[in-house]
Amino acid sequence: METAQQEVLTAIQKSETKQVSGSVAILEALVAEGVDVMFGVPGGATIAIYDALYDYKEKLEHILVRHEQGAIHAAQGYARTSGKVGVALATSGPGATNMITGIADAMIDSTPVVCITGQVYAHLLGSDAFQETDIINISAPITKWNYQITNAEDIPAVLAKAFHIARSGRPGAVLIDITKNAQLQMFDYKGYVKCDHIRSYRPKPMIRDSYIQQAADLINLAKKPLVVWGQGVILGGAENEFKSFIEKAGIPSAWTILGLGAIPTDHQLNVGMLGMHGNYAPNVLTNECDVLIAVGMRFDDRVTGRLDKYAKQAKVVHLDIDPAEIDKNVKSTVPVWGDCKETLPMLTALIEQKDHTDWLEKFRTLYRDEFTIVIDPEVNPVSGEITMGEVIRHLNTVTNGDAVIVTDVGQNQMVASRYVKFNKTRSNVTSGGLGTMGFALPAAIGAKYGAPERPVITIAGDGGFQMTLQELGTIMQNKVDVKIIVLNNRYLGMIRQWQEMFNDSRYSFSDLESPDFVTLAASYRIAGKCVSDRDDLPAALDEMMNSKGPYLLEVMVTKENNVFPMVPQGYSLSEILLK
Amino acid sequence: MNGMDEQAKSKQEFNITVYTEDHVGLLNQIAIIFTRRKINIESLNTSPSEVGGIHRVCILISETEDMVTKLVRQLEKLIGVIKAYAHSNEDVIWQELALYKMSTCIIKELLNVERLLRTYGARVILIRENYTVFEASGHRAETDNLLNILQEHGLIEFVRSARVAIIKNSDGFNARLNEFERLTTIVGEAAGNVNE
């Protein structure tokens, strides 16, 4: 792939002008941007691009998915494991609208993706033509940038801008809509020039030394500091800088669901997950710490619980690359604007070496309470049906913490996030902000292309799995080596849990009848097994991991199990329930 | 809660000035920032600015200072927006323009028309046999007063423009733009301050 990229760049350097079609210019742009795989479905308004793609098979891999939502989720999975921009391709009208969920998901989770949609001929715009939809206006609130191209000559510059915007600063989703006439139009191609500057776009705010100093002063004076980190650490590639910072400061550190895995699970300063189903200690002690240092996170309501009772006693230092996140939900004492890859080392240089042993011990004590009441029964049950937690415990044994784990949404996601062991960054792929059920299976496909050398395991519930299960076809056709675990509790489990806790167990439309998932997988020529007996679980996980190619393991788990701890919606973190 | 907090939490009129590139669809992107939060845009005007190729959007909303600060930061996140400012009414000079269409016959019979025009600073901009058009500019209350009076005399048509506002304490955008150009090229802009 590097040679292909080199060829294009060499051609550019030679300033050769040649007549090419808009479609060829699109593919040249992708090659020049180092895209090695894209995900899509051809349609009437992209048929010209696909025709050009026929001659680019050596330079660009294209994975045919079964639904455009699958294309965008796969592009997201790819971006999350590889750190590169994911690319999805869809036709106009329904093809484009089918991507909307994934675009919204990528935007709220700051995932760099470029979506290319076909559009009807420019002269038909606004005429309600066949498969015409106003995707620019539809996608406006859920894209970092979007643009409609009606003239082929604009293709190189606009795509260069698209990739620059998607990947720089706080990454996000970009959609480029290209009319059919522009795809077909022949024009003088002057080559592709990458974009690194846009006058009205400032990817990184300027770092202010005075704020760094103020933040360091607060940290040095703190007796009970707490670090809460998010995906910004991973997006900034600042894992090492982050680790050096917390290790020098000796500060207990807790993560948001998207920050998970930035440092190894076993790190002595990792005190667990924040928020609604997070760990007991970091939630309770958020309301006891004296300085709260937020790194690359945005104080989502699922993390803060009731905002007017969130860390009111604490001074807040907020590090973020996006100025709009500072003071959005939680008022900061010291706003540290900037890329945390740059700001963290500046802070580390100014802080004193410390170990807050007594303070850290408070986390350990509360963890022991949580272990006895919640964790031990969940991950080490001796009787009754299999629990989700024990599946994860056995999974940790077979992966040793080295796998990429792609989770869906709901109880499966919460249990996996709580108990999966991670050694490496960019290993946790999940839909955090949007909470898109059906995310996991297609995202796992992309995750595998983004990290081909690593085992990729997707964990989904019986509900979410059925929302995008047609992507089994993609897995079959491309022999994508993903291992699929379906945790089947025969319910939309998280909804059932809320109904049990807050609606007098009135299970309104949350019980779910499912097909035989193993037979279903078999019809896609994917090996599989269903386990309902505790004793069979370790061997089944071994078989899954040792199987060549994709594999589906269905585990029948406790029907009515609840994920704890829980901060009920609208409650303060201090009111966290252990049972 | 201290006095400043109280002020930050009560709604008042803010004049938001947005310097933008000239891009199709940008106005919609700007509007979405407000509509998504169910904030009513009371008036909106787009025009050229003092800098060639840079547009100036004036938006009037009633909101709390807290919310306005957040809105400005969201506006500045938009690709195509170069800088946004928010100012209270005290910090700007603002005007609205109103047009009034009256029957010429009634005008002739209206003895105090001259005094009316003098009092309200109105001008006659067109006289036809059957109708006359007046123009007045000023604050909302001023154009409203003339409206109320003319309505008693069979006003045929009325229209008022969006508010345009000039910032009192501003040296214009030319110097700022050069500074942004330099910063975005080197390190990225110093973002965040609403009223700087």
Interface residues (C-beta under 8 A of the other chain):
Chain A: I136 N137 A140 P141 K144 W145 N146 I165 G169 H197 I198 R199 S200 Y201 R202 P203 K204 P205 M206 I207 R208 D322 P323 A324 I326 D327 K328 P335 W337
Chain B: T20 E21 G25 N28 Q29 I32 R36 T69 K70 R73 Q74 E76 K77 I79 G80 V81 I82 F180 E181 L183 T184 T185 V187 G188 E189 A190 A191 G192
